[in-house]
C-alpha cells in the first residue's frame, strides 16, 4: 500500500466522509436541500422535539397553592447576596512559610524565659504587619494565628482585634477568619476581668512599643479601644445583620459566644460537653493539629461583666426579637445552624418580663401560642412536625426548660397529653417527653404525667425507653411529690406484686428484668443495665417512704451479692449513691458500712471498689475510720503496688496513723468538728484534704487537692 493509501486509511470514517462530501460538491448540496424540504412539509413533530404541556389539562393542574399560608408571611429574599466573605488575595508564600516555621515554636513552647517568649511573639507580629486581615482568611495561617493569640499580651490582642473593626461582618462570615474572631472574643472574655480590676500593666511594655512605627507608638496606643469597647462594637455591628448571621454556618458560633460573653455565663463547661461552642468536627480538627482549646478557668465559670454588657444584651435581644419576622423565627427553629442560637437567646431572655408577651420572640416561634392559646390545627401540625424533627425537638426541649408554669401547662395539654404512648416510643420525640417530664413545674402537673404514663412503665422499661421513667423520678425528687405513685407503677411494670417479689426490686431494676424472668435466669450471667442503675440512684434521693423500698430490697440480698456489685462499674455507683444520699439516715449508712467490714483492703485494690472505700470513709465516724485504716495496713505492701491502693492509703492518712496514732485521732476529731460547723452552709460538699502528718519528719506529701483523688477519677470509670 502506497503513502497516499495510508493517509486515506488514517483519516478513518469521519475523514473519509468529509473528503467524499468535498468531492461530491453539487450533489451533496442538492440532497441537503431535499431533506430540508421534506421536514418543512411534514406536519408531525420530530420524536426528539419538546412539546410543552397545556396550561390546564383536565384535573391535572400545573400550579399548586399553599392553602395554609397567612397574609404577610411571604418568604423574605435571601440576604446572602448582600454579604460576601472577606477576600484579600493570596498570602505571600514567603510570609506563609515563615509562619509555618514559627508554628513549631508555638506548639513546643520551649522558651527559656518569659522575656524570650515576648520577644518571639513581638517579632512575629512585626513580620506580619499590614497583612493581618489577609492572614485570617488563609487556611493554615488562620490556625497559626489562633495559637499565637494564646501567648500574646492583652495589648497585642486588643490591637489585632481593633484591626478587624471595619471589616468585621465580612470576616465573621468567612470560613477561616470566623474562627480567628471567635478566639479573639474568647480571649477578650478572659481579659475583661483584669481590665475591670484596673490591671493594665501588661498593655504598656517595650515589646508592644517595638511593634509600632517610629515615635508614634504612644499616640497609637492611646487610641486603642478597651476590651469592653471592642465587644460592644462587635455587638452593634452584628445586631444589624443578626437574622442572616443566624443562618450562616460560619457566623452562628460567633453569635453564641458573643451572647455568653455579654451575659457572663460559662462558655466552655468541661462537665457538660453539650455546652461547647465548637462542633465536634472543629474540635477534632484542632486536636489533630495541636490546636488546644482555650481551657481557661474563667471560661468555665460565671463571670462578672461590665454593666454596659447587660444593657447591650437586653437591647440586642429586644431589637432582634422585634425585627425578626414570624417566618424567619419559625425557620430558625428547624435550622441546624440557627436553632442553637435561637435556643440560647430564649434561655437568656427567660427571666425578662417581656419573654412571654404576645408578639415576643417565643410567641413567634410557637406560631402565636401565647397570643391565642386556643387549639389551632395549623399550629398543631407545625408542633407535631417539630416533635419528630431532629433539630426542632431540641428547640422544644429548650421551651420546656424556659416556659412559665402557665405556658408549660398549655404546651403539655395541647401537644403531649393523650399522645404520650405514641411520642414516648418515637425515636426522636421521646427526648422531648423526657425533658417535659423532668421540667414539671409543680406537683399537680407531675401527678397528671404519672397518671397517664404510669400504665406504660412496663413497656417503657423493656422497650428501650427507661429514660422516660427516670425523668419522672428526677422530677419527683426535685418537687418532693408523686413518689408513691411512681414506685407503684414501677412495681406493676416489673410484675412484682407480692412482698416477696418486691424484695427483689433492686435486682429487677439493676438488670431491667421482670420478676418471672429473673426467677428463671442465672444470676451470675445477668448484665447490669446503665439506665436501671441510674433509676435506682435517682430513687435513693427520694424522701424516706420513696427510697425505702430500695433499701429494704438491698438488705434482703445476700451480702456476697452486694459485695460483687462493688467491683462493677454500674453496681458500684448504686452503693456509692447509698452513702451520698442526704435522705438516707446515718444509722442506715452505718449498717451498709458494716456489711463490707473485712473487705475494704480488697476493695481498695479494685478500680471500682476503691470508690466504695472512699465513699464509706467520708460518712464514717472516727472509730470506723480507724478500723478501715487498720484493714488497709494489713495489706499495705499490696496496696503500695496498686495505683488505686496508694491513693486510698494517702486519703486515709495511713502513714500518719502508723507513726503517730494519737495525733491522727486528734486530727480526725478536729476535721469532724470543722465539718459539723460548716455542714449547715456547705452540706456534704465539704472536702477536707490536708492529710499531711503535722510535725512528722517524713518528706512532705502531696495534698489530696493536688493528688489524683478517687472522686476526680469517677468520670474515667467505664
C-alpha positions, 0 to 999 in steps of 0.5 A: 500500500502506497503513502497516499493509501495510508493517509486515506486509511488514517483519516478513518470514517469521519475523514473519509466522509468529509473528503467524499462530501468535498468531492461530491460538491453539487450533489451533496448540496442538492440532497441537503436541500431535499431533506430540508424540504421534506421536514418543512412539509411534514406536519408531525413533530420530530420524536426528539422535539419538546412539546410543552404541556397545556396550561390546564389539562383536565384535573391535572393542574400545573400550579399548586397553592399553599392553602395554609399560608397567612397574609404577610408571611411571604418568604423574605429574599435571601440576604446572602447576596448582600454579604460576601466573605472577606477576600484579600488575595493570596498570602505571600508564600514567603510570609506563609512559610515563615509562619509555618516555621514559627508554628513549631515554636508555638506548639513546643513552647520551649522558651527559656524565659518569659522575656524570650517568649515576648520577644518571639511573639513581638517579632512575629507580629512585626513580620506580619504587619499590614497583612493581618486581615489577609492572614485570617482568611488563609487556611493554615495561617488562620490556625497559626494565628489562633495559637499565637493569640494564646501567648500574646499580651492583652495589648497585642490582642486588643490591637489585632482585634481593633484591626478587624473593626471595619471589616468585621461582618465580612470576616465573621462570615468567612470560613477561616477568619470566623474562627480567628474572631471567635478566639479573639472574643474568647480571649477578650472574655478572659481579659475583661476581668483584669481590665475591670480590676484596673490591671493594665500593666501588661498593655504598656511594655517595650515589646508592644512599643517595638511593634509600632512605627517610629515615635508614634507608638504612644499616640497609637496606643492611646487610641486603642479601644478597651476590651469592653469597647471592642465587644460592644462594637462587635455587638452593634455591628452584628445586631444589624445583620443578626437574622442572616448571621443566624443562618450562616454556618460560619457566623452562628458560633460567633453569635453564641459566644458573643451572647455568653460573653455579654451575659457572663455565663460559662462558655466552655463547661468541661462537665457538660460537653453539650455546652461547647461552642465548637462542633465536634468536627472543629474540635477534632480538627484542632486536636489533630493539629495541636490546636488546644482549646482555650481551657481557661478557668474563667471560661468555665465559670460565671463571670462578672461583666461590665454593666454596659454588657447587660444593657447591650444584651437586653437591647440586642435581644429586644431589637432582634426579637422585634425585627425578626419576622414570624417566618424567619423565627419559625425557620430558625427553629428547624435550622441546624445552624440557627436553632442553637442560637435561637435556643440560647437567646430564649434561655437568656431572655427567660427571666425578662418580663417581656419573654412571654408577651404576645408578639415576643420572640417565643410567641413567634416561634410557637406560631402565636401560642401565647397570643391565642392559646386556643387549639389551632390545627395549623399550629398543631401540625407545625408542633407535631412536625417539630416533635419528630424533627431532629433539630426542632425537638431540641428547640422544644426541649429548650421551651420546656426548660424556659416556659412559665408554669402557665405556658408549660401547662398549655404546651403539655395539654395541647401537644403531649397529653393523650399522645404520650404512648405514641411520642414516648416510643418515637425515636426522636420525640421521646427526648422531648417527653423526657425533658417535659417530664423532668421540667414539671413545674409543680406537683399537680402537673407531675401527678397528671404525667404519672397518671397517664404514663404510669400504665406504660412503665412496663413497656417503657422499661423493656422497650428501650425507653427507661429514660422516660421513667427516670425523668419522672423520678428526677422530677419527683425528687426535685418537687418532693411529690408523686413518689408513691405513685411512681414506685407503684407503677414501677412495681406493676411494670416489673410484675412484682406484686407480692412482698416477696417479689418486691424484695427483689426490686433492686435486682429487677431494676439493676438488670431491667428484668421482670420478676418471672424472668429473673426467677428463671435466669442465672444470676451470675450471667445477668448484665447490669443495665446503665439506665436501671442503675441510674433509676435506682440512684435517682430513687435513693434521693427520694424522701424516706417512704420513696427510697425505702423500698430500695433499701429494704430490697438491698438488705434482703440480698445476700451480702456476697451479692452486694459485695460483687456489685462493688467491683462493677462499674454500674453496681458500684455507683448504686452503693456509692449513691447509698452513702451520698444520699442526704435522705438516707439516715446515718444509722442506715449508712452505718449498717451498709458500712458494716456489711463490707467490714473485712473487705475494704483492703480488697476493695481498695485494690479494685478500680471500682471498689476503691470508690466504695472505700472512699465513699464509706470513709467520708460518712464514717465516724472516727472509730470506723475510720480507724478500723478501715485504716487498720484493714488497709495496713494489713495489706499495705505492701499490696496496696503500695503496688496498686495505683488505686491502693496508694491513693486510698492509703494517702486519703486515709492518712495511713502513714500518719496513723502508723507513726503517730496514732494519737495525733491522727485521732486528734486530727480526725476529731478536729476535721469532724468538728470543722465539718459539723460547723460548716455542714449547715452552709456547705452540706456534704460538699465539704472536702477536707484534704490536708492529710499531711502528718503535722510535725512528722519528719517524713518528706512532705506529701502531696495534698489530696487537692493536688493528688489524683483523688478517687472522686476526680477519677469517677468520670474515667470509670467505664 
